[in-house]
Amino acid sequence: MTISGEIDLYTAPRLHSELGAVLADGMPTRVVIDMSGVEFCDSTGMNVLLSCLRRVRERGGELEIASPKPAVRKILQVTGLDSVFTLVDDANRSRPKPAVPQ
């Protein structure tokens, strides 16, 4: 799944709905969210991603965040969520990208 723009209080409900549809469709064991086009993600957006992660893991799957921009990566690092989510450098590859302090 590819998302772009800003994930905030106003757009998070749509993301929640879209992710819910993906998860309802046969419950994939691996969900990759390409965030290369996301400029900003607030706590509401992070909560949506965490909720999705929990649902996927409850069913034995994994959720990966691919190609987060520096601003999003910084939010993940500051909140400690970079150690909760699997971060990958490319949506087509499943190789963790090491966290780089900014």
Secondary structure, DSSP 4 states (H G I P E B T S, - for coil): -EEEEEESTTTHHHHHHHHHHHHHTT--SEEEEEEEEEEEE-HHHHHHHHHHHHHHHHTT-EEEEE---HHHHHHHHHHTGGGTSEEESSTT---BPPP---
